[in-house]
Amino acid sequence: MFRILPREGLVPDDDTLMIVPFRSHIRQAWWAVAEDGFKERSAVMLGVDYAGSAMSLGRGVLGMAAEMSPEMEGEAICIEDGGVERKSLGNGRFVGRMVDWEMVKMALEGRINGHGRECLVEKEEQIKYARMIDVEERKVVPCAVGCEYFALSYVWGGVMPEEGALRKGTLPRTIEDAIETTRKMGRRYLWVDALCIDQRPNPTPEQRAEKERQLRIMDMIYSSATLTLVAVAGKDSKAGLPGVNSARPRTIQVRETIGGRTFFTVPPTSTQERNSSLWSTRAWTLQEELLSRRYLFFSDTHVEFIYGSSRVPESLDTKTLSDWGSLVPDSLNQLFLRRDEKTLSDVDDGDRGLSMNLFWGIIINYTSRRMTNDGDSLNAILGLLSVWERMALSSPCVWGLPLADMPQMLGWMHHRSVSPRRRPSFPSWAWAGWDGEVTMNDMRRLGGDGGNRFHSLARDMTVRYVGIDDNELIVEGWQVTLEIRTEPFSDVLMTGTEEVMGNALERNFLHPNTLASGRYECLVIERLEYQIFEGGSLYQRVFLMVLDKSSLIAQRRTLITLTTLPGRDFMCLGPAKRVLRLV
C-alpha cells in the first residue's frame, strides 16, 4: 500500500485520497471502444484515486467523452492470477531486473511479419546521405542501400563522447546500451546523432553545410528506422538504458504473499513515466517522438513497445497482448506523416485553418521545451519543418514560418506565462528569434467555425509576403500609429482626440493593462469584422505587430490585439499601406 502512495505531498488527514479497485482496461487510451465483454474480463487492480474520479470513470458514469483518455496510470497493485476467475485480461506481470529480450523481439517481429504493408518502412532516397554505427565493427559507415537500422532518442545533458570512444568501447552509458540493444535484437546498424552527425565545435563552411543537410533529413532518419530506442530514464547520456546492463538494473517491484494470495505492484504506464521525464521537456526530442514509427521506451521500471495500435508493455501479462493491443488507435504522428498531394494553395479555408492549427500545435509544444544552445533554435525542428514543407506547402518555410503560403503566421505571440528573451542570431519577427513559449492569436478561434458562432465574418488587411534577404523580411502591409493611454486600461484613442476607439491587449494577457501609455508604430497582420449575433453591432478585431522602427527597417517588439467599440472603424486611425523591411 505504501509503495503506490504519492512520494511527495502526502497529507495524513486528506480524505480525498483513496485506494480503490479498478479494471485494468481504463489504463489504456481510448479504452471505451472495447467491447463490454472485454471490459468485464479485465483484471481487477488497486490504485490511488483522488475524490472518486477513477471509480466514476470505471463505471462509465461520465459517459463516452470522459472515457477518451487513460485513467489510473500510476503504480497499482494486482493479484498474480488476476484476482477473479476468468477476469485476468490485462493483468500485471512481474518484471525482472533485466529486460526480457524474447518478449521484446516477439513484439517487434510479430508486428513486422504479421501485419501487412502498414509495417513496412519506406526509405526516402535522401537517406543515403546518412551515416550509421556498425555495431559489429564498432565504426561509423555510410548508410547502405536498404539498410535496416535502429535510432536512439535520448537526453545528451552536455555529455560528448571522447575522441575514439566508439572504437575503445568507452561511449557514454546510454549509447553503449543502445549498441548492446541493437545487437541483442539481431540488428547491425544504429543511428545516434552524437556520432553520425559531425559535432565538431568549429566547422568549416563545407562541414557546416553538410551538418545542415543531415539535420534536414532528420524526418527521414527517424521515420525510416525499424525501431527508435527511447531513453526515458536519466538526465544525461551517462544514465544508461535500465535493464540492459547489470550496472543499471530496473527498480524492483514489491511482491508479497498474503493469506495464500500473491500480490505485487505494477509499474506506472510508460505514458506517465514519459510525461514526468526530462526527455519529454527537451526541444530535440519532440521531432524524434513525432517522426518515429515504432518505439521501445526504456524507463526505470520496464520497457514498452509501441507501434500504431499495438502497445506491448513488459509489465503486462503476455498471454493477453493480442487482445489488449487492439484497443489503441493509430498514433497522431502517423496522421501527420500521411502522404497527401494537396498543398495549402489547393485547399479551402477550413482545411487551411486546420493546417494552421496543427502547425501551431507543434510550434507551441516545441517552444515550451528547453534547449542548451540558442543556436539550435531551428536545428532541433528542421526535420519536422521538412515534413511540413513536403506535405502541406508550395514553398519552403523562412526562419521557421510558412510566410509565402500563410503570411498571417506573423501574428504569433508569446504566452503570458513567459518573459521572452531575445536570441540575436535570429530575426526578431520569427519565433526562433526568442526564447519562450509562443502561441497563436485568436483569429482562428474567431473564424474557425464561421457562422456557427459569428455573423457577417469578414477578413481583410492581411499582410503580404514580398520576399526574404537573409534574415531581412520584406512585406507589404498596413502601418499605423496608435495612441494608447493606460488609465487604468490600454485604451486606443482616435487620432488627435480624447475619443476612445477601443482597447489594446498585449499578447494573451488576461487584462488590457500591460502596455504603458504612449505612441506605438504598428504593422497590421490581419483585421476581422464580425457580429456576435445576427443583426447585432459590428466589431473589428485587428492583430498588430508593435515595431521598434528606424526609417524603413524595423524589429518586432510584441503583438497586440485591438478590439474596437461597437460600430467603430479601424480605418479612422489613418493606416497606410507601405513596404516594410523587418529584421
N, C-alpha and C positions, 0 to 999 in steps of 0.2 A: 504493500500500500504506500509506504513512504517513497519508494522508488518512482512512482508515477505522479507524485505530487509536484507542484511547481517548485523549482530550485530556489527561486527568489521571490520575495514579496508575499510569502505565506502569512496570513493573519489568523491566529488561532480561533478568534470568535467570528470569522467570516462565514455566515450561514448561507451565502450564495454559492459556496464551493461544495460540490458533492461528488462522490464516486458512484457512478450509475452503470447499469448494464446497457449494452447497445449491440446491434447486429453489425457484423464486420463490413457489410457491403457499403455502409454510409461513409467509410473511409476513402471510397473511390469517387473520382469526378463523374458526374452525370449518372450517378447510381440509380436515379429514378427511372431510367429507361429499361432497367432489368425487369424481367418477368416476376410476378408476385411469387411464383413457386421458387425462384432463385433466392429471393429475399428471405422467404420463410426457411430455407435450408442454410442460410448464412450462419456462421458460428457466432456464439454469444461471447462478448468480451466485457471487461470493466475498464472504464476510463474516467477522467476528471471532467466534470461539466460545471459550467457557471450558470446558475439561475435556471436550470432545466431546459436550456435551448436544445441540447442534443436529443433529449428524450422526446420533445415535441417533433423534432425533425424525423427521428427514427420511426415515429408512429404516423408520419405523413400528415400531421395536423395542419401544418402551414401551407400545404399544397405544393404543386409542381414548381412554382417559382422559387420556393425556398430550398428545393432539393437539387439545384443546379450546381452546387459545389460540394466538395467533400467535407465531412464533419469528423470530429474526434480523431484528429490526425496525430496527436501526441502519443507518448508511450501509453501502453494499455496492458492489461493482464488477461491471459487466456488460459483455458484448461487444455491439457495436451490432446485429449481426444475430441475436442470441440464442445464438450460440456453436455450436450443433449443428443440422444440417438437420432441419426440421420440429419443432424443440423451442424455440419462441420465445414461447409464451403467457405473458403476464405479464412480459414483458421490460421493462427500464428504458427511459425516454425522456429525451432530453437537454432540460432545461428552460432557457428563456431567462431573461434578467434581468427581463423584464416578463411579466405574466400573459397567457396565451393565452385571450383572451376568447371566441373562437369555440368552443374546446373546452368551456369552462365553460357557455356558453349552450346548446350542443348537449346537454350532460348534463342541465341543468335542464329545458329544453323537452322533451327526449325523455322524461323522467320524467313531466312533467305531461301531455303529449299522448298518450303511448303505453302507459300502464299503468292505465287504467280508474279506478274510483272511489277506489281506495286513495290516489290522489294528490290528490284534491280536498280543499281546506281548508274545513271548515265553520265559519263565523264565528258566534260567540255574539252575542246581541242586545246584551249589555253592552259589546261592542267599540265601540259608537257613542260611548262616553264618552272614548275615547282620542283623542289628538291626533297628527298626523303632520307630518313635514317634507315640504313640496312642493319637490322638488329642482330643479324648473324655475324656480319663482318664488322659491325660497330664503326661504320663510316657513313658520311653523307654522300648520296649519289643522286644523279638526275632521275626524275620520275620516268619510269619505263612505260611504254605503251600498254594500256590495260592494267596498270599497276593497281593491286588491291592493297589498301593500307588503312591503318588506324590514325586518328588525330587526337591530340591532347588539348584539353581546356583546363587551365589552372591559374592560380594567382602567383605571379612572379615574386612579388614582395621585395623587389630590389636585388634579388639573388641572381647573379650571372654566372654561367658555367666558366670555369677557368680554361685557359688555353690547353688543348689536348685532353680535356676531361672525358670526352667520348671514348677515345682510344684507351685511356687508362682506367676507365670504369669508375670515375670519381665525379660523375654528374650529380647535381642536386637530387635528393632522395626521390622526389616526385617523378622526375624524368627517368631515373633508373628504374623505378617501379613500373612506369608506363612501358619501358622497354621489356621488362620481365613479363608484364601482362600480355603484350603483343606476342611474345614467344609462346607463352602458355596457351594462348588462344589459336595457335597454329598459323600466325601471320608473320611476314618477314619485314614489312615496311611500316614506319611510324613517322608522322609529321609532327614536329614540335617547333614552334616559332623561334625559340631561342637558338636553335641550331640550323634550321632550314631557311631562315631569312638572315641576311648579313646584318649583324647588330653592332658593327664597329662604330665607335663614337665619332670619328672624324672622316666620314666617307668622301670620296671624290665625287664630282658631278655624275660620272658614269655609275658609280656604286649607289648613289642616292636615287638615280633614275631606276636602277634595277630593283632597289628595295620598294619603291613606289609601285612598280609593276607587280611585284609579289603581293603587296598589300591590296591591290585592286582585284586580285583573283582569290582573295580570302573566301568569297562566297563559293567559288568552285572547289576550293580545297576542302572546306568543311562539308559541303553538300555532296561531294563525291566520295567522302570517306566511308568505308564499310561500317565503322563504328567510331564514335567520339568518346574518349575516356574523360570523364569529368571529375576533377578533384575538388569535391565539395568541402572536405575537411581540411583544416590547416590554414595558416595565414601567409605562407610563402612556399617557394618551391623546395624548401628543405623538409617540409612536413611529411612527405611520402603519401602513398595510397594505402589506407588502412586495410589490413588483411592480406596484402601481397607479400610483405616481408615480415619475418618474425620480429624484427626490430620495431614494427609499427602494428601491433595486433589491434583488433577492434575492442570496443567497450563490451564487456561481458554482460549477458542478460542474467537477471535474477531467476533462480529456479528453486522451488520448494515443493515438498510433498506434505499435504495437509489432509488428514482424515482419509488417507488412501488415494487421494487425487493429486496429480502433479500439475502445479500452476507455474507459469513463467511469464516474464514481461516481454512484450512485443515492442520493437523499436518504433520511433516515430516514422511517419511516411517520409519518403525521400523529398516530397514537395515541401514539407515543413522544414526539414533539415536544410534544403537549398535556400529557402526564404530567409533563414536565420544565419546564413553563412556569409563570410567575407566575399566569397566568389560571386555571389549574386549582387554585390554592390559595386563591382569593378566595371569600368567602361568597356574594356576589351572583351569581356566575356559575354556581352549582350549579343553581338553578331554570331559568336561561336554557338550560343544556345539557339538562336533563331534559324541559323543556316544549316545546322546538323540534321541528319535524318534519323540516325539511331544513336542512342546514348547508353553508356554504362556509368551510372553515378556511384562514386565511392564516398561513403560517409563514415563517421566514426563507429557506426553500428552495423551496417550491412551494405550490399550493393544492390542496385536495381537496374534492370534492362528495360528501356522504353523505346518503342517504335510505333508511331501512329496509334492504333487501337490496342496495342499489346503493352502491358506493364507487368513485368516479371520481377517482383521484389524477392530477394533471397530470404526475407523473413516471412514469406507466405508459403503455406503448405503446397508443395509442388503437385500434389495429386489433383488440385482444383484449378490449376493455371489455365487449362484450355477453356474452361467456362469463364473464369474470372477476367481474362484479358479482353473478352468481347464487350465489356461494359463501357470502355472509354473510347470516345470518338477520335478521329484524326486530329493531330495537333495543329495549332494555329499556324505554325511555321510552314506546314505543308500547303496550306492555303496561300500563304504569302509567296511561296516558290512556284505556284501553279503557272504554267506557261499560258500566255494569253496574247493573241496577235493584236489586240486593240491597244492604242496608246490614248493618253488623256485627250488628245485632239479629236479622237473618234467617238467619245462617249458623251452622254448628256450631263446636265448639271448635277443630277442626283448621284451618278457614278463618280463624277469629279469630286463631289463633296465627300463621298465615301473614301476615295483615294486620298484626299487631303487629310481626312481624319486618321486613316491608317498610317500615313506618313508621320503625322504629328504624334501619334501614339508611340511610335518608335523613337522619335527625337526627344519627347518628354522623358521617356524611360532612360534613354542614353544620357541626357544632360543631368539627370538626377544622380548619376553614378559618379564614382571618383576615379581619377587617374593621377599617376605620379608626375608625368611630364606634360606641361601645357602644349608642347609642340605636337603631341599626339591627338589634339582635339579633333582632327578629321581622320587621322590614320586609323583610329580604332573603330571607325564605322564605314570605311571605304568599301568593304565587302557588301554591306547592306545597301549602300548607295548604288553600287554597281548593279545589284539585282533590281533596284527601283528603276534605274535608267533603262535597263533592258526590258523590263516588264511593262512599264507604265508611261515612259516619257518619250517624246520625239527629239529631245536634245539633252545634253548632259546637265547635271547639277553644277552650279557655280558656287564654290565655297560652301557646299552642303545644302543649297537651296535650288529647287527646280524653277527658276525665275522666268525662263522663256515660256514654259507651259503654264505656270501659275504665279505671276508676279505679285499677287496679293499675299503670297507667303512672306513677304517683307513685313507683314503685320504680326510677327511673333512678339512675345513679351516675356520678361522674366516673372516667375511666380512670386507672389507677395512674400513667401516664406524665406526668400534668399536675399542676400546682399551681393549683387553681382560684382565680379572682379574682372577687369579688362585683361585680355590676352593680346598684347600689342603686335604679335606676329601675324595676326589675322585681322581682317577688316571689321570695323565696328558694326556694320549693317548685317553681318552674319552671326548666327547664334554661336558658331565656332569661335568667334572673337571674344567670348565671355565665359567665365566660369560661373556656373549656377544654373539651376533647373529652369527651363523655359516652358511656356505653354502657348497655345494659340489664342487669338482673341475670339470673341463670341459671334463673329459673323456667320460661322456655320451653325451655331446654336440658334441664331435668329432665323436663318434661312433654310435649315436642314429639312424641315417638314412643311415649308411653304405655307399654303393657305390653311393647313390644319391648325396653325397657331396664330398666324398673322394674315392680314388682308392688305391688298394693294402693295405687296412687297416688291421693291424695285432696287436695283443696284446700278451705280454709275461712279464716275470719277476715279476709276481704277487706275493705279499707276501702270505705266507701260515700260516694259524692259526694252532697252535700246542695245546695250552691249556691255562687255567687260574688258578691261585693260589691266591685266594682272589682278591687283586687289581693288581696283577702282571701278565701281559700278556706275554705269550711265543709264539714267532713267528719265522718262518724261512724265510729269505729273503736276497736279495742282499744289501750289505752295501758298501758304497763308501765314500771317502774323496774328497770333491770338493774344488778347489782353486778358489775363487771368487775375482775379482777386480772390484771396482766400480769407473770407470773413463770415462765417467760420468755414465755409466750403469753397471749393475751387470753382467759382462762377466765371463763365466766359462772357465778357461784355461786348455789346455791339460797338463797332469801331467809332471812337470819338464820343461815346455817350456813357451814361451810367446804367443803361438798359441791359438786362441780362438776356443773353441768347440761350444759354443752357449751362450744364455743368460738365467739368472735365474730370475723368477718373484716370489716375495713373496706373499702368499695368492692370492687375486684377485685385487691387486692394479693395477692401470691403466698404470703405468710405472715401468720398472725394475730398480729402483734406491733406494729402501728402505733398501737393505742389505748392511752392512758395508763390506769393504774388509777383507778377512781372509779365514781361513780353516774351513770347516763345515763337521762334521760327519753326514751322512745321511742314511736313510733306504729307499729303493725303494718300493713304493706301487704298481706301475704298469708302464709299458712302452708301448707306442703306436708308430707304424711306419705307415706312410701314404704318399700318393701323393696328392697334391692339385688338379691336373688334370692328366688324363691318359697319361702315357709316361713322366711325369714330374719328377723332382728330388725327392728323398726320404727324408723325415723329420722324426725326432723322437721327441716325447714329453714324458718326464719322470716326474712322480709325486713322490716327495721325502719328507719324514718326516725329518726335521732337529732335531738332537738329542743333548741333554746335556748328555754326556756319561761318565760313570765311570766303567771300567772293562767291564763286560757283562751286567750290569744294566744301563738303560738309561731312560731319561724322554723326552717327546715331547716338542719341543721348538716352532716350527712353521711348515708350509708346503710351499714348493716351487715347481715351475714347471720349468724344464729345457727344453728349445726348442733348438734343435741342428741346426747348419748351414746345408745347403743342402749337403747331402752325408756323413755327419759325423756320426760315430757310437759310441754310448754311451759306449760300451764295451772297447773302447780305454782308458777310465779313470780307468780301472782296478777294477771294482766291484767284490766282492767275496761273495759267499753265506754262511751265518752263521746263527746260532740260537741266538736270542736276547731276553732279558727279559726287558719289559717296565713296568714302574711303574707310 
